[in-house]
Amino acid sequence: MEFKENEPIYLQIAAHVCDQILLGKWAAEDKIPSVRDLAVSFQVNPNTVMRTYEQLQNQEVIYNKRGIGFFVTPDAVQKVKAQRKERFLQQDLPAFFRNIFLLEIDLDDIQQRYEAFKTQNYESEIEQKP
Amino acid sequence: MIQIENLSFGYSRKSLLFRNLNLRLQEGHIYGLLGKNGAGKSTLLKNMVGLVSPMEGSCRVNGLEASKRFPAMLEDLYFIPEEIYTPSLTARQFVANTAPFYPLFDEEAFYRYLSEFDVPQQEVFSKMSFGQQKKAIIAFGLATNTSVLIMDEPTNGLDIPSKVQFRRIIASALTEHRCIIISTHQVRDLDSLIDTLVVVHDREIVLNESLDTISERLSFTTIPETEAQNALYTEDALRGKNAILPNLMGNYSKVDMELLFNAITSGNTSVTEILKRPHYEQSF
C-alpha cells in the first residue's frame, strides 16, 4: 500500500480498518488480523499498527480479548459512522458552505440536485429502506 | 539492551573515530543508523558486537561488556556485516554447524524465510549469487531469535521483490523483546519500518530520536523560493525548495529522512537544536 505523506501512517491504517468494518468485510465480533499480520501486509513497523489498534480501542471500534486477539465491537459500525460524520461536519462542511456562499448558490437548488443524485446513484438502496 | 558510555575508539591513537560517545538502544524498536561514508557506522556496529574493543569507556549488550565476548552475550546477538562470508554448505548443513550456538534458533522459521526470499535450499551457499547469499544469512539471522539483531546495509544487493519480502519479514520479526539495528544509505527501502533515527557525524551521535517526535517538531514540505527565509534548511527542487521548517501548527508531514540527514550533516545546528529541546508533556 502506498501511504499519503500528509497523514500519519497509523491513522491511514485506522481508516483502512474502519473501511473494512463499514464494508461489512469484518463484522461485529469478528476477529481482526493480529498486529503482526497487519504490519507484515503493510510492511510497516508493528509499533505503528499497535498505535492504530490502541486508538481504535479507545474509540470502542475494536476490543482486546487478552491472549486471543482483537475483535470488532458489536456497535463498531455506528461508532465509525458517528466519528466520520463528526469529522465531515467539522472539516468538510464549512468548506462546502464557504463555496455555496461565495458562489451564491441557492439551497433549494442544492436540495433538488441532492435528491436527483440519490435516485441516480443509490436507487436500489433507498427502496430497501423501510 | 545496548548501552554505550563515554566510548572512544579509533583504529589509531592519532585519529579517533569516536570521542566520548554515549548511546542507549532499547528493546521493541527498529533503529535506523545513518552516517556519511567514513563516519564510522560500521565501526560503531563492530564495537557493539565485540569485534573491536573500545580504547576508553564501555559498550554493554544486555549488561555484558561486548568486547569480553562472553558466550551469554554472543548467543543472544546476531550481526550481519555488509560483506558476508558464506561457507560451501547447504542451508541444512549450515544449520547443523551454526545453529547450536543460538539456543532460541527456530529451524522451521529459517526455512520459511528462505522460501519467502526465493532462496534454493539444496544449493551450496558459496555457489549462489551475492544477493541470494545475503538473503540466506538474513533469514538465518532472523531465525536465531536473538534479542539483538544488527544489520549493516542489509538491502544492498537485494533485487526489487526481495526488498518487499525483506520489509515483510522484518515487520514480522520485531517483538517487544527484540532490538533491531539497521545501518543503511538506502533510507527509502526502510522508511516505514524504522521507528528511531540515529545519526553518526563528526565523531559523535548527533541525533537519536523517534520519528514520531521528529514529525511532531519539524515540517517537511516544498515551498516557493520566496518563502525560503523561514526555513531551517532548504534544498533546491524542481518546483521551489524542499524545506524543513519548525512544526508550529501541529500538522503532520512525513519525515524526509534524506533531507533531514543532509541538514544535520551539513552542519546546520538549528534543526538539531529544535529536536534536542526537552520533551514536554502534551497539554491538549
Chai-1 contact restraints between the chains, C-beta under 6 A:
chainA,res_idxA,chainB,res_idxB,connection_type,confidence,min_distance_angstrom,max_distance_angstrom,comment,restraint_id
A,E5,B,K254,contact,1.0,0.0,6.0,A-B,restraint_1
A,P8,B,Y252,contact,1.0,0.0,6.0,A-B,restraint_2
A,R36,B,S172,contact,1.0,0.0,6.0,A-B,restraint_3
A,A39,B,A171,contact,1.0,0.0,6.0,A-B,restraint_4
A,V40,B,R168,contact,1.0,0.0,6.0,A-B,restraint_5
A,V40,B,A171,contact,1.0,0.0,6.0,A-B,restraint_6
A,V40,B,S172,contact,1.0,0.0,6.0,A-B,restraint_7
A,Q43,B,R167,contact,1.0,0.0,6.0,A-B,restraint_8
A,Q43,B,R168,contact,1.0,0.0,6.0,A-B,restraint_9
A,Q43,B,A171,contact,1.0,0.0,6.0,A-B,restraint_10
A,V44,B,S192,contact,1.0,0.0,6.0,A-B,restraint_11
A,N45,B,I30,contact,1.0,0.0,6.0,A-B,restraint_12
A,N45,B,L193,contact,1.0,0.0,6.0,A-B,restraint_13
A,N45,B,D195,contact,1.0,0.0,6.0,A-B,restraint_14
A,P46,B,L174,contact,1.0,0.0,6.0,A-B,restraint_15
A,N47,B,D195,contact,1.0,0.0,6.0,A-B,restraint_16
